[in-house]
Amino acid sequence: MANQGAKKRKEENARHMEKLRRLIIACNVIYFVVRMIIFHSTFTWKHWVGLVLTSVAYAIPYQQLSAMAKPTYTDDGELIDGGFDMSTGGICGYLHDVIYITSFVQVMSILSEKFWYTYLVIPAFGAYQSFGFIKGFLPQGSEGDTEDEKTRKKREKMEKKASRGKFIKTRTR
């Protein structure tokens, strides 16, 4: 009973990784069957490059998630930790996003090759997140120099109100 949480997390992670594995296999099978067998006459070397690119884009995040989900055991085989919680955000969420975007791009690229541009979402989001991080290190300049009339009056009113003593109203009978 001591490690029920770890056992539960281990089982949840195993189910989750199996679900991701099935998603990856299903998308690859759909792409292979439809693009390489049904539309074989239009299959070019660019499609081979796309297949390799999506395979790499599946493999790297999946291996990272697999390593995160791996449970930890003691030397005598007792379960210590059930692995990382796959439902949390952060890097785990980003890795899931890469897998889901890759599956979308792979399946939709059967219809049109313009869906490959969807991959630009990943570096664009990374640049957006990086800009927010880097922005914190940049000097902000003079923040209070440009104060308009309305803001100045409101600030003065608040300062005047704060400088007054607080009166407590009491009821007399």
Disulfide bonds with the S-S distance in Angstrom:
none
